[in-house]
C-alpha cells in the first residue's frame, strides 16, 4: 500500500511541474478519438496524392455514404476512387484537414431526414466527422465538407463524405 501511495505522490509532484492543460481521463479518450479520426483522413489524402488505389482502399469501407446515398458495393466504391485518381489533377490541389467532431454534436445540423436516418444507421454517437476543404492552386474557395469516420476496436475507417451542413 505504501509503495502505491509513494508512486502516486511522485506522479503528482512530477505533473505539478509540467506546463499545459489539465485533462481528465474522459478528455484524453476524446482527444485520442479525434486523433485517430484525423490520422485515417491523413492516410487517405496521402494515398490520393500518391495515386495509390490500394492505400486508399485500406482506409475506406462499405457501407459508404456519399451524395445523400448509401452504397454497399465495394467494387463500385473502388471504381469511383480509381476514376478520381486517374482523372483529377490531385497534385495541383490542397487538402486541408480541419477539426474532428463527434457525430452526436453535428447530427442536429442535418436537415434532410433521409440523410440523417442513413447516417444514424452508419455511425454511432461517438464516431467522428472530420472537416475538410479542397482548394486548387488558383483559388481560395473550394469544395468542403465532412469525412465520416467509424471508430471501432479494430481501428478507424472512413465510411463516407457529406456536404451541405
C-alpha positions in Angstrom: 0.0 0.0 0.0 2.8 2.4 0.9 4.6 1.9 -2.4 1.3 2.8 -4.3 0.9 6.0 -2.3 4.5 6.9 -2.8 4.2 6.3 -6.6 1.1 8.5 -6.7 2.8 11.2 -4.7 5.8 11.1 -7.1 3.5 11.3 -10.1 1.6 14.2 -8.6 4.8 16.1 -7.9 6.1 15.4 -11.5 2.8 16.6 -13.0 2.8 19.8 -11.0 6.0 20.9 -12.8 4.6 20.2 -16.3 3.1 23.1 -18.3 -0.2 22.7 -20.1 -3.8 21.9 -19.6 -5.3 19.6 -17.0 -7.0 16.6 -18.6 -9.4 14.1 -17.0 -9.5 10.5 -18.4 -12.6 11.3 -20.4 -10.8 14.3 -22.1 -7.9 12.0 -23.1 -10.4 9.5 -24.6 -12.0 12.2 -26.7 -8.6 13.6 -27.8 -7.5 10.1 -28.8 -10.7 9.5 -30.8 -10.2 12.8 -32.6 -6.5 11.9 -33.3 -7.5 8.5 -34.7 -10.1 10.1 -37.0 -7.8 12.8 -38.3 -4.9 10.2 -38.8 -7.0 8.0 -41.0 -8.1 11.0 -43.1 -4.4 12.0 -43.5 -3.7 8.4 -44.7 -6.5 8.7 -47.2 -5.1 12.0 -48.5 -1.6 10.5 -48.7 -3.0 7.6 -50.8 -4.8 10.0 -53.1 -1.8 12.2 -53.7 0.4 9.2 -54.3 -2.3 7.9 -56.7 -2.1 4.6 -54.7 -5.5 3.0 -55.0 -4.6 0.1 -52.7 -3.6 2.6 -49.9 -6.9 4.5 -50.4 -9.0 1.3 -50.2 -7.3 0.3 -47.0 -8.7 3.4 -45.3 -12.3 3.1 -46.5 -15.2 0.6 -46.1 -18.7 -0.1 -47.1 -21.4 0.7 -46.4 -20.3 4.1 -47.9 -22.3 7.3 -47.7 -21.9 9.9 -50.5 -24.2 12.2 -52.4 -27.0 11.5 -49.9 -27.0 7.8 -50.6 -25.5 4.6 -49.1 -23.8 2.0 -51.2 -22.7 -1.5 -50.1 -20.9 -2.3 -53.3 -17.1 -2.2 -52.6 -16.2 -2.7 -56.3 -18.3 0.4 -57.2 -16.6 2.4 -54.5 -13.2 1.2 -55.8 -14.1 2.2 -59.3 -15.1 5.7 -58.1 -11.8 6.2 -56.4 -9.9 4.8 -59.4 -11.7 7.3 -61.6 -10.9 10.1 -59.2 -7.2 9.2 -59.0 -6.9 8.9 -62.8 -8.8 12.0 -63.8 -8.3 14.6 -61.1 -5.2 16.8 -61.1 -4.6 15.9 -57.5 -1.1 17.3 -57.4 -2.5 20.8 -58.0 -4.9 20.6 -55.1 -4.5 21.4 -51.5 -6.2 19.1 -49.0 -6.9 20.8 -45.7 -7.9 18.7 -42.8 -9.8 20.5 -40.1 -11.4 19.8 -36.7 -12.9 16.5 -35.7 -16.4 16.4 -34.1 -18.5 13.6 -32.6 -21.4 12.7 -34.8 -23.7 13.3 -31.8 -22.7 17.0 -31.8 -23.3 17.6 -35.5 -26.4 15.3 -36.0 -28.8 18.2 -35.3 -27.4 20.2 -38.3 -28.6 17.6 -40.8 -31.9 18.9 -42.0 -32.6 16.2 -44.6 -34.5 13.4 -42.7 -33.4 10.7 -45.1 -29.7 11.6 -44.8 -30.0 11.8 -41.0 -31.6 8.4 -40.8 -29.0 6.9 -43.2 -26.2 8.3 -41.1 -27.9 7.0 -37.9 -27.6 3.5 -39.3 -24.0 4.0 -40.3 -22.5 6.0 -37.4 -22.5 5.7 -33.6 -22.8 8.8 -31.5 -19.1 8.8 -30.7 -17.9 8.3 -34.3 -16.2 11.3 -35.8 -16.8 13.7 -38.7 -13.6 15.3 -39.8 -13.9 18.7 -41.5 -12.0 19.0 -44.8 -11.6 21.5 -47.6 -10.1 21.0 -51.1 -8.8 24.0 -53.0 -6.8 24.4 -56.2 -3.7 26.5 -56.5 -5.6 29.3 -58.2 -8.5 29.8 -55.8 -9.2 30.1 -52.1 -12.8 28.9 -52.3 -13.1 25.2 -52.8 -15.0 22.1 -52.0 -15.6 21.5 -48.3 -17.5 19.0 -46.1 -17.1 16.3 -43.6 -15.4 12.9 -43.8 -17.3 10.2 -41.9 -15.1 8.1 -39.7 -16.2 5.0 -37.8 -14.1 4.3 -34.7 -14.2 0.6 -33.6 -11.9 -1.6 -31.6 -10.3 -2.7 -34.9 -9.4 0.9 -35.7 -10.6 3.9 -37.6 -12.2 3.5 -41.0 -13.7 6.1 -43.4 -17.2 5.4 -44.4 -18.3 8.4 -46.4 -18.3 12.1 -47.3 -21.0 14.6 -46.6 -21.5 18.2 -47.6 -24.1 20.9 -47.2 -24.4 21.1 -43.4 
